């Protein structure tokens, strides 16, 4: 039996200057901050960090508000952030957070005018046999790669790219452990110009698109294996490393999920109690569980918090 996931809660992106990054994601991209978490110092063991930890973060949503996934834009204050996001599109682990937007040419021009670094102009590439997408990649102020794909309607969170070393093995693991399901045929497009990803010459990959069962309109997992060039590196190890570090799913019962992870042979942190700070007064805190996929990419379970007075 797999974990019983309710939804995708958020993708965490660590930044070095929260105010500067908010200007990018809120003012340029068009996401809306709806929760501010700035708790008092608390135990960092669940994150794998020694001693007390402190962060300042905003949860940024698209037009679906709390009914959809969020970006957990977080500045570590204790300890301070380290490293930089990996720039290579074929680096193992989280690579690109993808947002859907209309009129990519206008968006690309606006980002360039505001000083953002884009990796190419908007380009159309095949994904499935009968489907192509127009997209471009842009770096946020710290260098995290944000992908924009063209689609009518308001700006929306679309998918998170997770690079893996063996698609067959990882896809089986995600379906067997998380219970996510494919929403399309496997993508194995022909070789194409790699400029938009920062590659010289052509590139090739294959990918599965997975979603929480019963929630196909939420954030999609784009699980991808690079064939040319081949994968490099390893996923981020430190929770305070700049860039995308973890993806969080909502569950009803953290303890039951820990028992199921034990049964499945997946190492995990156990349920860790986290407080969210004075601006989230309706809950005392929440239980979170941290564990890694076969390549070491960090995943998180968040137990639905109990509201005060409920």
Secondary structure, 3 states (H helix, E strand, C coil): CCCCCCEEEEEEEEECCHHHHHHHHHHHHCCEEEEEECCCCEECHHHCCCCEEEEEEEEEECCCHHHCCEEEEEEEEECECECCCCCCCCECEEEEEEEEECCHHHHHHHHHHCCCEECCCCEEEEEECCEEEEEEEEECCCCCEEEEEECCCCCEEEEEEEECCCHHHHHHHHHHHHCCEECCCCECCCCEECHHHCCCCEEEEEEEEEECCCCCCCCEEEEEEEEECCCECCCCCCCCECEEEEEEEEECCHHHHHHHHHHHCCCECCCEEECCCCCCCCCCCEEEEEEECCCCCEEEEEECCCCCCC
